[in-house]
Every structure is written in C-alpha cells, then in structure tokens.
Amino acid sequence: MQKKQVAVIDIGSSQITAVVGERGINKTFVIKGRFSYEYDGFADATFFDKDKLARCLFSAAEKILSVAHGKIDTVFVAVPGEFTAVTVKDCQISFPKKKRITDADLDTLFDAGFVLTSKKSTLINRSAILYELDDFRRLANPIGVKSGVLKGKLSFITCDNSFFEAVVPPLKSAGIPHVECVSASLAQALFLVEPEIRDRIAVIVDIGYITTTLSIIQGDGILYQKSFGYGGGYITAEISQKFQIEFATAERLKRKVNLCSLSVGGSYSLIDCDGEYYPSEEVKNAIVLSLDSLCESLNEGLESSGYVLPDYVPLYVTGGGISYVRGAKEHVSDRLGMMVEIIKPKVPMMDKPTESTVLSLMDLALEQN
C-alpha cells in the first residue's frame, strides 16, 4: 500500500518553504522534496511585496505537483501569528438524560461556542482547552464518557481574509485543488509540547527574522496570543548600524559572539570577522540592547494576557531568531526571571528550531490524512 503524501508551505517572515513528504517510522518524516524562496516578508499583517509573494507561491506549487506527480489534493499552509486572532469561550450544552458523549456532541458544543460575525476574517481552527462533565470531572477527551452536561473551555482561531486573498489564488492558479490554512502557533503547540505539559499550561515564543509570536497554550488550544515586530534581523540591524557595516557582515559577526563568555582584555578583546576586527564588548552590547527590547515586549505580552504563570513554567523559544545567538537564551532568562528553553522537533537530522513550523505542519497534515 502506497503511503499518503502531504504537501505543506511555511510562510516565514523572510522565507517561504514548501515540503512534500510522508510518514516515516516512529512518527518521523520522509521528505520527498523541499523548496525555499527568499521574499520580502510582512509586518502588521501586511505583505510588503504581494507580487513577489505570488510568484514564489506559484513556483512552490509547481514544484509540489511535480514531485508528487500531481497526486496532491490539498496543500496545508501555516498562517503566521500576525494574521490570526484567538478567541476563548466557555460553552455548555445539556442532554435530556445522561448519555455517552460522541463526536457529534463535541461539534454541537463548538458550534454553540462561536459564531463568526466579521466579514474581515475566517475561522481556521477550533480546539479544546479542557472539557468538564456534570460531576465536575475535567477531561482532555470526553468521548465515550457518560454525562448529562458537557462544558468546554474552547479556543477559536480566525485568520485575516487579506492572507487568503494573497496566498490562495497563486496556489490554485498553479493547479492546487484545495488550500487548507492552519495556525502556525497551534501546529507548533500540538507537535513540539508534550500533552502532559500542555494540560498544565505552557508558553511558546516563535522568534523569526522580523516577527515574533507569543502563545500561552493549554490542553489542545491557545489561551492567548500576541505578535509583534522583532526577530533575528533586528539584532543584525543593530550591529550593522553600530559599526556601519554591510548587513551580511553584521549577520556573520552576530554568529561569532558568545554573550556568556568572559572577556579577556576588557573592551580591547577583538572578534575577527572577514579579516576585520571588532571590539567584543561593543558587539555584545549591541546584541544585548536588541534582546532587551525583546524582553520588554515579552513582559508586556505576558502581563496583558491576564494569566499568572506558575514559577515552574518555562518559556519555550523556537524559530531561528535568537536560537543560534550564543548566550541569548541565558540573557532573556535573567531579564524575565523565568526559565528559558530552546524547543525544537525531536526528529533525527531535522532537530533544529528553524524546522519547527514546517515539521509541525507536516505532522498535523499527516494526522488529518
């Protein structure tokens, strides 16, 4: 029996990545094709160059169909946090008498919990944070359990229609029959964080090149989400401006620094980059200045969420924004006063934070097929 193939597209803040693959052993992945395209990205839920975006997506769709020999019905697209909004609702339905909860009952509960009223957005995901029965038991999955009442704390994710208008037409014009848009944050939460950790509460920060999304998750849903402009490109820009050097040079210089290392010779310790020498303390200060801006935004986001997080809850950081800046994790941890851990896929050869979104989306697509 031929394995089911899926196709996914991750629309990052600087790069579009398309992957065709199937399920491997032990829930790993077999990648049949992978294609990446640099583009101008987005900010404030607006793409900077929609024409270039469309060309990249059209090319990606052609490559997907070629690798899959046309046997792809649906392409799953990860929607960045900036284009989504999260709504949490408490809902309840009652039955004439006790009965075993069915899938249809869950659908009824979700249908009662949220009605889309805005013409500017579309519902793309709905999931449960927790369920509660008439005996006050709280369950992650109530299917098959008897109860006269079904309550739910439910999470609904909507996507700005401008995203659909920019992304879907190029894919369909290239021959993709169906496009399924999925919250990138939700896909990451379900794939990267173990269920027993999610059942308590967890925090994921996806830091890309020019955008960051903070998500507080519980159960199978997102409790709170906030996106803001920040990413690895901000650190590079700070270095570039400070030393008046090319952006590419600043990027390489950034990767040579270790914020945790002790200086030898104070400010006169130098870093060699492309044959030029830069004062290590000044480079570190530039990086720290940028990271402090990130910490301020994260603090504001956590405070505005209204949730009081237990001390044991770490901040899970993923994406390529700061994951490869040595010592960045430790600095953010000190500034926020909470544990910070880099989270990445537990997949051999692909266990990198930069793979988090595309592999999370792959897993979700394969689970649905």
Secondary structure as the mmCIF struct_conf table of DSSP 4:
data_model
#
loop_
_struct_conf.conf_type_id
_struct_conf.id
_struct_conf.beg_label_comp_id
_struct_conf.beg_label_asym_id
_struct_conf.beg_label_seq_id
_struct_conf.end_label_comp_id
_struct_conf.end_label_asym_id
_struct_conf.end_label_seq_id
HELX_LH_PP_P HELX_LH_PP_P1 GLN A 2 GLN A 5
STRN STRN1 VAL A 6 ILE A 11
BEND BEND1 SER A 13 SER A 14
STRN STRN2 GLN A 15 ARG A 23
HELX_RH_3T_P HELX_RH_3T_P1 ILE A 25 LYS A 27
STRN STRN3 PHE A 29 GLU A 38
STRN STRN4 PHE A 42 ALA A 43
TURN_TY1_P TURN_TY1_P1 ASP A 44 ALA A 45
STRN STRN5 THR A 46 PHE A 47
BEND BEND2 PHE A 48 PHE A 48
HELX_RH_AL_P HELX_RH_AL_P1 LYS A 50 VAL A 67
TURN_TY1_P TURN_TY1_P2 ALA A 68 GLY A 70
BEND BEND3 ASP A 73 ASP A 73
STRN STRN6 THR A 74 VAL A 79
HELX_LH_PP_P HELX_LH_PP_P2 PRO A 80 PRO A 80
HELX_RH_3T_P HELX_RH_3T_P2 GLY A 81 PHE A 83
STRN STRN7 THR A 84 ARG A 100
HELX_RH_AL_P HELX_RH_AL_P2 ASP A 103 GLY A 113
TURN_TY1_P TURN_TY1_P3 LYS A 119 LYS A 120
STRN STRN8 SER A 121 LEU A 133
TURN_TY1_P TURN_TY1_P4 ASP A 134 ASP A 135
STRN STRN9 ARG A 138 LEU A 139
BEND BEND4 ALA A 140 ALA A 140
TURN_TY1_P TURN_TY1_P5 ILE A 143 GLY A 144
STRN STRN10 LYS A 146 ASP A 160
HELX_RH_AL_P HELX_RH_AL_P3 ASN A 161 SER A 173
TURN_TY1_P TURN_TY1_P6 ALA A 174 GLY A 175
BEND BEND5 PRO A 177 PRO A 177
STRN STRN11 HIS A 178 SER A 183
HELX_RH_AL_P HELX_RH_AL_P4 ALA A 184 LEU A 192
BEND BEND6 VAL A 193 VAL A 193
HELX_RH_AL_P HELX_RH_AL_P5 PRO A 195 ARG A 200
STRN STRN12 ALA A 202 ILE A 207
BEND BEND7 TYR A 209 ILE A 210
STRN STRN13 THR A 212 GLN A 218
TURN_TY1_P TURN_TY1_P7 GLY A 219 ASP A 220
STRN STRN14 GLY A 221 PHE A 228
BEND BEND8 GLY A 229 GLY A 229
HELX_RH_AL_P HELX_RH_AL_P6 GLY A 232 PHE A 243
TURN_TY1_P TURN_TY1_P8 GLN A 244 GLN A 244
HELX_RH_AL_P HELX_RH_AL_P7 PHE A 247 LYS A 254
TURN_TY1_P TURN_TY1_P9 ARG A 255 LYS A 256
STRN STRN15 ASN A 258 ASN A 258
TURN_TY1_P TURN_TY1_P10 LEU A 259 CYS A 260
BEND BEND9 SER A 261 SER A 261
HELX_LH_PP_P HELX_LH_PP_P3 LEU A 262 SER A 263
BEND BEND10 VAL A 264 GLY A 265
HELX_RH_3T_P HELX_RH_3T_P3 GLY A 266 TYR A 268
STRN STRN16 LEU A 270 CYS A 273
TURN_TY1_P TURN_TY1_P11 ASP A 274 GLY A 275
STRN STRN17 GLU A 276 PRO A 279
HELX_RH_AL_P HELX_RH_AL_P8 SER A 280 SER A 305
TURN_TY1_P TURN_TY1_P12 ASP A 311 TYR A 312
STRN STRN18 LEU A 315 THR A 318
BEND BEND11 GLY A 319 ILE A 322
TURN_TY1_P TURN_TY1_P13 SER A 323 TYR A 324
BEND BEND12 VAL A 325 VAL A 325
STRN STRN19 ARG A 326 ARG A 326
TURN_TY1_P TURN_TY1_P14 GLY A 327 GLY A 327
HELX_RH_AL_P HELX_RH_AL_P9 ALA A 328 LEU A 336
TURN_TY1_P TURN_TY1_P15 GLY A 337 GLY A 337
BEND BEND13 MET A 338 MET A 338
STRN STRN20 VAL A 340 ILE A 342
TURN_TY1_P TURN_TY1_P16 PRO A 348 MET A 349
HELX_RH_3T_P HELX_RH_3T_P4 PRO A 353 GLU A 355
HELX_RH_AL_P HELX_RH_AL_P10 SER A 356 GLN A 368
#
